Amino acid sequence: MTAAHPSLTTAEALLADGTTVELRPLGPDDHRAVLDLHAAGMSEESRRMRFFGVSRNAPAQAADRLCGPSRTGVLALGAWAGDELVGEADCELLDEPSRTAELALAVADRWHHRGVATLLLEHLVHAARAAGIRFFEADTLYGNQAVHQVFADLGLPVRRHHAQGEVRIRVPLDEGDEHYRSAVDERGRRADVASLAALLRPASVAVVGASRREGSVGGTVLAKIREGGFAGPLWAVNPHAREIGGERAYPSVSALPAVPDLAVLAVPAGAVPGVAEECGEAGVRALVVLTSGLGPQEAGRLIRACRRHSMRLVGPNSLGLAQTDPAVRLDAEFGGAFARPGTAGVAVQSGGVGIALLSRLTWLGIGVSSFVSLGDKYDVSGNDLLQWWEADGRTDLALLHLESFGSPRAFARTARRVTRTIPVLTVDAGRSTAGRRAAASHTAAAATPTVTREALFRQAGITATRSIDELVAAAALFHAQPLPAPRGAVAVVSNAGGIGILAADACAEAGLALPELPQGLAELLPAGASVRNPVDTTAAVTPVELTHLLRALEEEPAVDAILVCLVPTALGAATGEDPVRALVEGPARRRVPVVAVLLDQQVPVRYRSCADGGVLPAYSDAVAAARALVHARDRARRLAEPPSAPVAAPDCDRQAARSLVDGYLTAHPGGGWLDPLSTADLLAAYGLPLTTTVWVRDEQAAVAAADGLRGLGHDAKVALKAYWPGQVHKSAVGAVRTGLATDADVREAYREFTKRFGAELVGAVVQPMAAPGLELLAGVVQDRVFGPLVVLGLGGTATEVLADRVARLAPLSERDLTTMVTELRSAPLLFGRHGGAAVDLAAVRSVLTGLSLLAEDVAELVEADLNPVIVRPDGAVCVDVRVRLERRPSFDPYLRRLRRPAAAGPAFEEE
C-alpha cells in the first residue's frame, strides 16, 4: 500500500462534462480495480503509451506498485465514477535534496477527453506541495499528444527535454501560482456550467409525488409547469394514481417512457433518499427536492445518491425553480405567480423571501432569466448560479439572498470576476444576534459573523443591501439607468423648498456629494427660484422649464446624477401643467442617471414609462432614492479601478515560521498561546515590527535587561510585563507596569508581580517605552468557514469602546491595503488633517501585508492580536502581541471539489 499523505484526502469533484467523480487515495483493497484499469480499461495502444511498450505483465506490476507493500514517498490517487476506477495519478519521490518526484498517469480509454487526468493532477499537486515536493518529472513518448496536452493546459510552467523519441517533462510546483489558479478556476467554471445544464435547461421533466389533491405541492408544481408552456415532455409520477389532471401518471421513475433530465421531488422526507437513488439509477441528471424536514441520515443518503449518480441537487426545502428562456419555459415552483421573462437572475435560500422578491420584481416590471430557491443548499449554491448567469448570455443583473456560505472563498473569487460584467446585489441577512440564530436554525448552517460577511461582500464587489425594499430599489436603478461617475456628485431638484432640503439631507447622510451649481441656471426657472444645491424651482415651474433645467444639469460637468423630487401642487392641477411630464416626455436614459422622488406615490418604487420607450425609476421616499444612488456610485467606483493583485510578498522566512509552528504544536498538541520569545520569532519571520523584547525569569535579570536597553540608547524608562502560560489580557489583571525609570522601580514591580501571581508567574518581558504616537489594532482571526480575516482599527484601551475597525479576508490585495486605512472613521488622524502630523502609511501597509502572508501561510494560526501598534511619522512598532495556534488540516481554497454540507451530519461519511 502507498503511504497516503494527510493532504491526499477524499473529495468529490466535477469533470469537464459535469460528471461527478470521487477522488481518494489508493489502497490494498483497490488492487483489482487498478489492474482492471490498466488491463481491460486501456487499449493496447494506450498501454504502449503508458508503459513505453507492450507487456502483459505491466498492468499487474502497476497494481502491485500502487496497492502493494507500503512505501514512503509515494502518493497515489484514484478517480472513481460509481464503482469504476476511471483514472489514477501517482508520484514517487526520487531525489531528496531537490524534492523531485516521478509522475505517472493512466485514464481508461472511454473516459478520455473528459478532464480526468487534469483533475487528478490538480489534487496530486496539492498533496505533493503539502508533502514538500517541489518538482514533478515524467517520461513520455513524443507521440503521446494527449499527455502533452494535459501538461500544456495545467497552468504550471512545463519544461521539456527531447531525446530519441522520448520527452522528459519537468514541472516546478512552486512557480506560476497566479496563472495556475486562474486555469483551475476556469476549468471549474466550465465544469460547473456543464453540470447545471440538466437543471436549468432540461429537455424533459418529471414531477415525483404529483397529486390530484387540490392545493398539494406536487400537484401545484405540475400544473404550473404545464400552464407555463414547458417546451419538452412532462411526466407525473405517483404510484397511487393512474391519471392526474387528465394526463397519465406513472407508478415510478423507472416506468417512464424516457429518462427525464430533471426530477422535481414532492414526496415525504423518509421517501426522498430512495426516490433519489431510483432517479440516479434511471439516469436522471438533476433533482429539485421541495420536501423539508430531512434528518441527518436521510440527508446523507440523499447526498450520496446524487454524488454517486452525477446528479446536481437543489434543496431540500426548496420552493423550486424557474427558467424563462423561450426554448425552455419552465416554471417549477409553487409560488403564487408565474415568473416574468427577463434578464435578472435570482437565487434565494428562503422560499418566503423568494415569493416576496418575485412578486415585487414582477410588479415593478423586472423579469427574471432564471429563479432558483436554494433551500437548505445541500449542493447547488449561490456560487454555482453566479457562474451559470455569467455564461448564459441572458442575465445582466443578479439578485441573491443567502443566509449561509458553504465555500465562501470560492464564492468570493467567482463574485469578484462576475461583478466586473454583471451587477450582483444581495440582502445582508442575519446581521443581529437573533437574526444569526434564526438563520442557523432555518438553514441548518453555522452563523456567519457580520463583519466577516461584510468583508466578503466588499472584496467581491457585491452590492449589499439591508432589506428587500432596499434591494429592489437598487435593482430598479441598476436595471434602468446608467451608472453615475465614481465621484457620485448629485444635483437635487425640487418644486418645494422644504422637500428639497430633506432630499439633500438624505443624499448627504448617505455619503453623496452635492456640488455647487452655476447661478446661470436661474435664467431657466421662474422668478424666486433658487439654484443652490438643492435647486428650488418653486411650485410655479412648468414642464418646459423643468425640461430645460434637466438638460442643462445633464451637461453640467460637476453633476454625476440628478434626483428630482416633486410634489403635486394646486398650481399644476389648475393649469394641467404637471411637472412630471418633464420626466416622462424626455429620454429615459441620459448621460447621467436620473431618479424621481414622487411623494404622492403609494408604493416604494415603480417605473414611469418615458416617451422613448425606456423607464425611469420613481421612489416614494428620498432616503430610498439616495441609498440606491450610493449603491450605483459604489459600483461605478469599483469598475473604475483595475483588478488589484494580491499583496507582493516581502522577504519572509517561511521555513523558520513553519519550524516554529510545528515544534510548538508537537510540544502542545492541544494548541495554545505562544510564549513571548516564540511570538517574537514568528513575527520577525514576517517582518512585523515588534518592539525590542527581553525575556527574564527573575528580578535580577529584569534589572539587568533594563540596564541593557538603556545602554542600547533606548529611553531611560522601560515597561515590565508579567507572563504565565495561557495569559490573554495582561492589563485587565494588573500584569503590566510602565514608565519604570530606575533599577529600584524595576525591582519593586517584579516583586509585586511575584507577590500577586505567586507560582503562576514563570517570568516577564522587559521592553523600552515606545515614543508616543497613534495607537492602532491590527490582527488576524481564523474563521473555520471563511478562512483568515485581517482586522485594522483604532487601538489601545479604547478599542472595544469605539469599535472603529475594518476587516478584509486574506489574502489582501494592494487595493485592500489602501481602503482598510481610508475606511476607518479615524482615518483623518492618520492623514494628519486635525493639526497632527501624518503617520507613516507605508509602515501601516507593511504590517497588514505581513499579517496577510502569515495568515495564508500558517493555517494553524487561530488568532493574532497586535494591540497597540504605535504609528508615527517615522514608522510603526507593536508593543504588545498575543498569538494562538491550533493544529488544523491544510486547506487549499483553490482545489476543485464539491462541498460536503454540514446538514448531512456524520451520516454523509458513512457507507
Secondary structure, 3 states (H helix, E strand, C coil): CECCCCCCCCEEEECCCCCEEEEEECCHHHHHHHHHHHCCCCCHHHHHHHHCCCCCCHHHHHHHHHHCCCECCEEEEEEEECCEEEEEEEEEEEECCCCEEEEEEEECHHHCCCCHHHHHHHHHHHHHHHCCCCEEEEEEECCCHHHHHHHHHHCCCCEEEEECCEEEEEEECCCCHHHHHHHHHHHHHHHHHHHHHHHHCCCCEEEECCCCCCCCHHHHHHHHHHHCCCCCCEEEECCCCCEECCEEEECCHHHCCCCCCEEEECCCHHHHHHHHHHHHHHCCCEEEECCCCCCHHHHHHHHHHHHHCCCEEECCCCCEEEECCCCCCEEEECCCCCCCEEEEEEEECCHHHHHHHHHHHHHHCCCEEEEEECCCCCCCCHHHHHHHHHHCCCCCEEEEEECCCCCHHHHHHHHHHHCCCCCEEEEECCCCHHHHHHHHHHHCCCCCCHHHHHHHHHHHCCEEECCHHHHHHHHHHHHHCCCCCCCCEEEEEECCHHHHHHHHHHHHHHCCECCCCCHHHHHHCCCCCECCCCEECCCCCCHHHHHHHHHHHHHCCCCCEEEEEECCCHHHHHHCCCCCHHHHCCCCCCCCCEEEEECCCCCCEEEEECCCCCEEEEECCHHHHHHHHHHHHHHHHHHHCCCCCECCCCCCCHHHHHHHHHHHHHHCCCCEECCHHHHHHHHHHCCCCECCCEEECCHHHHHHHHHHHHHCCCCCCEEEEEECCCCCCCHHHCCEEEEECCHHHHHHHHHHHHHHHHHHCCEEEEEECCCCCEEEEEEEEEECCCEEEEEEEECHHHHHHHCCEEEEECCCEHHHHHHHHHCCCCHHHHHCCCCCCCCCHHHHHHHHHHHHHHHHHCCCEEEEEEEEEEEECCEEEECCEEEEECCCCCCCCCCCCECCCHHHHHHHHCC
